[in-house]
Amino acid sequence: MNEFIVIVESSADARTATKLGDRLLVEKVDWLEEEQLQDFFRWSGLEENTEHSFWKDIKRIIENSGVKIPKTRRAKAGVTKSDGAAARKILNFVSYLQKNRQRQITAVIFIRDVDNQPERKESIEKVRSEDSDRQFKIVIGMANRNREAWVLNGFIALNKSEEKILEEIKTQLTFDPCEESHRLRSNSKEESDRIRNPKVVLEKLTGGEFERERKCWEETDLEILRNRGKNTGLTDYMNEVENQLSSIIL
């Protein structure tokens, strides 16, 4: 069974990224139905019988495995940022699991919030470019600024109440937070800046209900997500899934 290893910051990130992946693969592969996905691959973590792994747990997972992973696979200069170093460690560990644990890992998916730190994206992409000869695909999903920006890209008002709340927010911001969620740059929850915090805006629109959030990536038309996600990294992630993961199934 093909395994797609998922590395995320939170379980919510994993749910968003993998469900989008499912939808994209069904759309891309003409003959593939959603109920058939489980016959071709599963989303996994680095540890067996898990669905994903967290960035913060990588060191623990590798130490608990008893495997000695070299700090770098090859002597490449420049990948000194923490995310790049962690990504390389993960790739080395996956190569070990393929060779020594006979796990059929065919892709690694890195999901990360940019969080106003562009070096995160740069360092992970650099590692991928230097490790292009790996025996598995490497997919990168960098949310600009965070996962909530992706979810906002998929928000469509479903009733008059939601329409009213959205219009009020648009008036305050002077732009549509769903079409331009990348412009929500604040981390603050203080009154003066909270309306520019994507987490706050999403909570206002969904009432803090996860099931309402879920509709944003499970039900919104994929073309809407592509059009709105050009500046949040969502479109890039969707393209990577379509171009790299679909080739494993075809």
C-alpha positions in Angstrom: 0.0 0.0 0.0 1.4 3.4 -1.0 1.9 5.7 2.0 1.9 9.5 1.7 3.7 10.8 4.8 2.1 14.0 6.2 4.1 16.5 8.3 2.0 19.3 9.9 1.8 21.7 12.7 -1.7 20.6 13.9 -4.3 18.0 13.3 -6.5 20.7 11.7 -3.7 21.3 9.2 -3.7 17.6 8.4 -7.5 17.4 8.0 -7.5 20.4 5.6 -4.5 19.3 3.5 -5.5 15.6 3.2 -9.2 16.2 2.4 -8.2 18.7 -0.3 -5.7 16.1 -1.6 -8.5 13.5 -1.8 -10.7 15.9 -3.7 -8.0 16.9 -6.1 -7.0 13.4 -6.9 -10.6 12.4 -7.6 -10.9 15.4 -10.0 -7.5 14.8 -11.7 -7.9 11.0 -12.3 -10.9 10.5 -14.5 -11.7 6.9 -13.5 -11.0 7.4 -9.7 -13.9 7.5 -7.3 -13.6 8.8 -3.7 -14.5 5.4 -2.2 -11.6 3.9 -4.2 -8.9 6.1 -2.7 -8.2 3.7 0.2 -7.3 1.0 -2.3 -4.4 3.1 -3.7 -2.8 4.9 -0.8 -3.2 6.1 2.8 -2.2 9.3 4.5 0.4 8.3 7.2 2.7 9.7 9.9 6.3 8.7 10.3 5.3 6.2 13.0 3.3 3.2 11.9 -0.4 3.3 12.3 -0.6 7.1 12.5 -2.3 9.5 10.1 0.3 12.3 10.3 3.3 13.6 12.3 3.9 17.0 13.9 6.9 19.1 13.2 7.5 19.5 16.9 7.7 15.8 17.4 10.3 14.9 14.7 13.3 14.7 17.0 11.4 12.5 19.5 10.1 10.2 16.8 13.5 9.6 15.3 15.1 9.1 18.7 12.5 6.6 19.8 13.0 4.7 16.6 16.6 4.0 17.6 17.8 5.0 14.1 20.9 7.2 13.9 20.2 9.7 11.2 23.1 11.8 9.9 22.6 15.6 10.2 22.8 16.0 6.4 22.5 13.5 3.6 25.3 15.1 1.7 27.5 18.1 2.2 25.4 20.9 0.9 26.0 24.4 2.1 23.2 26.8 2.9 20.5 24.8 4.5 21.0 26.1 8.0 17.5 27.3 8.8 15.7 25.1 11.3 12.9 24.1 8.9 15.3 23.1 6.2 17.4 21.1 8.7 14.2 19.4 10.0 13.0 18.6 6.5 16.3 17.0 5.5 16.2 14.9 8.7 12.7 13.7 7.8 13.7 12.8 4.3 16.7 10.9 5.5 14.5 9.0 8.0 11.9 8.2 5.3 14.7 6.8 3.1 15.7 4.6 6.0 12.1 3.4 6.5 11.8 2.5 2.9 15.0 0.5 2.8 15.1 -1.1 6.3 11.4 -1.2 7.4 10.0 -2.1 4.0 7.4 0.7 4.1 6.1 1.6 0.7 6.4 5.4 1.2 5.9 7.1 -2.2 5.4 10.7 -1.1 6.2 13.1 1.7 4.0 16.2 2.2 5.3 19.1 4.2 2.5 21.5 5.4 3.7 24.6 7.1 2.4 28.1 8.0 4.7 30.8 6.7 3.7 33.1 9.6 5.6 36.1 8.2 8.8 34.0 8.0 9.6 33.5 4.3 12.8 31.7 5.2 10.6 28.7 6.1 9.5 28.3 2.6 12.9 29.0 1.1 14.7 26.5 3.3 12.3 23.7 2.6 12.2 24.3 -1.1 16.0 24.4 -1.1 16.2 20.9 0.5 13.7 19.6 -2.1 15.8 20.9 -5.0 18.9 19.4 -3.6 17.2 16.0 -2.9 15.5 15.5 -6.2 16.9 12.0 -6.6 14.9 10.6 -3.6 12.8 7.5 -4.3 9.6 9.4 -3.4 7.8 12.6 -4.3 8.2 15.7 -2.1 5.1 17.9 -1.9 5.2 21.3 -0.2 2.2 23.3 1.1 3.1 26.7 2.6 0.1 28.6 3.9 0.6 32.4 3.7 0.1 33.5 6.4 -1.5 30.4 8.0 -4.0 27.6 7.5 -6.9 30.0 8.4 -6.0 32.0 5.2 -6.7 28.8 3.2 -10.0 28.2 5.0 -11.1 31.7 4.4 -10.4 31.3 0.7 -13.1 28.6 0.8 -15.7 30.5 2.8 -19.0 31.1 0.9 -21.8 32.6 2.9 -24.6 30.1 3.2 -27.4 32.3 4.6 -28.4 35.9 5.3 -26.8 36.0 8.7 -23.4 35.0 7.3 -23.8 37.4 4.4 -24.4 40.2 6.9 -21.3 39.3 9.0 -19.2 39.1 5.9 -20.4 42.5 4.6 -19.6 44.1 8.0 -16.1 42.7 7.9 -15.5 43.8 4.3 -16.6 47.3 5.3 -14.2 47.4 8.2 -11.3 46.0 6.2 -12.2 47.7 2.8 -11.5 44.4 1.1 -12.9 40.9 0.9 -11.1 38.7 3.5 -12.1 35.6 1.6 -10.8 36.7 -1.8 -7.7 38.4 -0.3 -7.0 36.6 3.0 -3.3 37.0 2.4 -3.8 40.7 3.4 -4.7 39.7 6.9 -1.3 40.0 8.5 -1.9 40.6 12.2 -1.3 38.2 15.0 -3.0 40.4 17.6 -6.3 39.9 19.3 -6.3 43.4 20.7 -9.3 45.4 19.5 -7.4 47.8 17.2 -5.8 45.0 15.1 -7.9 41.9 15.7 -10.0 42.4 12.5 -6.8 41.9 10.5 -6.0 38.6 12.3 -7.1 35.7 10.0 -8.0 33.5 13.0 -10.3 36.2 14.4 -12.0 36.8 11.0 -12.5 33.0 10.5 -14.0 32.7 13.9 -16.4 35.6 13.3 -17.6 34.0 10.0 -18.0 30.4 11.2 -19.0 31.1 14.8 -16.0 29.1 15.9 -17.7 25.9 14.7 -15.4 23.3 13.1 -18.1 21.7 11.1 -18.8 25.1 9.4 -15.1 25.5 8.8 -14.9 22.0 7.2 -17.4 23.1 4.5 -14.8 25.6 3.3 -12.4 22.9 2.0 -14.8 20.0 1.6 -17.6 21.6 -0.3 -16.4 24.8 -2.0 -15.8 24.4 -5.7 -12.1 23.6 -6.4 -12.0 26.3 -9.1 -13.0 28.9 -6.5 -10.2 27.7 -4.2 -7.7 27.9 -7.1 -8.7 31.4 -8.0 -8.7 32.8 -4.5 -5.6 30.9 -3.3 -3.0 32.4 -5.6 -1.5 34.6 -2.9 -2.0 32.3 0.1 0.0 29.3 -1.2 -3.2 27.3 -1.6 -3.1 27.3 -5.4 0.5 26.2 -5.3 -0.3 23.3 -3.0 -3.2 22.2 -5.2 -1.0 22.2 -8.2 1.7 20.2 -6.4 -0.9 17.5 -5.4 -2.3 17.3 -8.9 1.1 17.2 -10.6 3.0 14.9 -8.2 0.6 12.7 -6.3 -1.6 11.8 -9.3 1.3 10.3 -11.1 1.7 7.8 -8.3 -1.9 6.5 -8.9 -1.9 6.7 -12.7 
